[in-house]
Amino acid sequence: MGEEKIVFVDENGSEFELQILFTYHSENFNKNYVVFFNQDNDELLAGVIDENGNVSDVETDEEYDEIDKQIDLYYEENDQ
C-alpha cells in the first residue's frame, strides 16, 4: 500500500501531516469522503471532499455511522 499524505494547517497556523487511508463515494449521501490517520496521536479522522479537492467537516451522525462501517471494511480487507 502506498502512503499518500496531506498537510493541513490549523487556525493557529500549525501544520500537521495526515496519512490518507482511503477515499470512497457514498451513494446514500451522494458525497465523496476521505479517511485520514494522524500518526502523532493514533487518531482516525474523516472529511467530505468536494469536486475541487477541498476537505470539509462531516455534518451528521448518520454520515459518521456509514464512515465507521467503511473503516471496519477497510481493516477487514487489509487484515489490520
N, C-alpha and C positions, 0 to 999 in steps of 0.2 A: 504494500500500500504506500503510495507516495504521500508525502506530508505537505499539504497546502496550508499556508499560514497567511494570516492577515493581521495588520497592525491597526489597533484602534487608539484614538486619542480621546480621553475623557474630558469632562467640562473644566477640569483644572489644568489641562494641557499635558497630563501624564500619558505616556504611551505604554501600551501593553500588547503583547503578541498572543494570538489565539490560533490554535490548530483547527482547521476545518475538518470535521469528521465526515460529514456528508451533507448533501442537499437533496431536496425532493419537492415534488409538486403535489399539493393536496387537492383532490377532486372535490372534497367536502366543502372547502373554503375558497377554492379557486385562487390559491396563493402558492408562492414558492417559499420554502423555508430552508434555513441553514442551521446546522448544529455545530457548535464550537466546543473545544476543550481548552480550558485555561490551565496550563501546566503549573503555574505559580501556586494555585490553591486547589488543584484537582477538582475543578468545578465545570459542569456542563452548562452551556448557555445556548439559547436559540433565538432566532430572529426571522423576520419576514424580509425577503429580497424582492425589490421592485424591478421593473424592466430595465432600469438604468444601473442595476447592481448596488443600489443603496440599501442598507440594512436598517430596519425599524423594529420596534418592540412588538412582541406577540400581544394581542389585545384581549383574548378571552380564555377562560378556564377550559372551554371545550377545545380550543386550539392546543393548549398545553397538554390536555389528555391525549390528543392524537399524536403530538410530538413524542410524548412518553412512550407510546406504543411503537412508534418508528425507531426510537432509541433502543428499545428492547429487541426489536427485529434486527437492528444493526449489530448488536452484540451477539445475538444468537447466530447470525450468519457469519460473523467474524471470530467466533469462539473466544470471546474475551470476557 
